[in-house]
């Protein structure tokens, strides 16, 4: 008979999981829409923290650190497309793995 596996740090693991969920940054995308070609694109993915934001272009050519997610928008405006901020739903309470 095999002994059940017991995590001696189970309480610590639960506390750290709650801490990570409570302090997780919000995920956002910067989307663009080209009215000439009627193409929409995700230009960047970002993380919003309480006092700053970080965004990375999907083609990996550009990264930016700004005070707010809105501050990153102007860096993805090429004149032909208007970038828009898209917030993803909070899913930290439901781990997928």
N, C-alpha and C positions, 0 to 999 in steps of 0.2 A: 504494500500500500504506500502510495506516495504522499508525503506530507504536503498540505496546502502551502502555496507560496505566500509569505507574509512580508509586506513592506514595512520595515521598522520605522521608516520615515513617512508613513502615510499621512499623518497630520501635517507635517511640514510640506509635503507635496501638495496637499489640498490648499494650504494657506498660500503657497507660492503660485498655484494655479489661479486662485482668486485675485491675488495681487496683479498677476499678468493680465487677467481679464479686465480688472478695474482700471488699469493704467495703459491699456493698449492704445496706440495711435489709431486715428480714423483713416481708412483707406479711401482715396479718391482717384479719379481719372481726369485727365484733361482731354476733352474730345474736341475735334474740329469738324466743320462741315463746309465743304467747298460748293458754293452755289452754282458755279460753272459746270462742274462735272457731276454734281449731286452725290458726291462721295462723303461718307462720314468715316472718321478715323479716330482711334485712340492714339493721341500723340504722346502721352506720358502717363505714368502711374506715380502716385504720391502717397506719403504718410503725413498726416497732420497731427502734430503734438500741441499741447496747450499753448506753447510760446514760440513755435516755429513750424515750418513745413519743409519737406524734402521731396523733390520730384525728379524722376529719371525718364528721359525720352525713350519711347519704345524701340527706337532704332539704335539705342545706346550711344548716341553721339553727344548727349548733353545731360548734365545734372545740375540741379539748382537747389540752393538752400535759401529760403525766404522767411520773412516774419509770419506770413499767412499763405494759405493755398492760393488765394486770389492774387497774391503778389507774383505767383509763377505764371499766371495766364499771359501776361504781356510778352513773355519770352517765347511763347509758342504761337504768336500772332505774326503770320508771314505777309499780311496785307490782303491775301486772297481768301483766307478762312478766318472765321471768328472763333477763337477757342472758348470753350465753356467748361465750367467746373461740374463734375458729376460725382456725387457722394454715393458710395456703396453702402448697402445696409450693414449694420453692425452684426457680425456673426461670431463674436468671440465666445459667446456662451455655448455654442454648439461646435465642438471640435470635429473636424472631418477625418482626422486620422488617429 
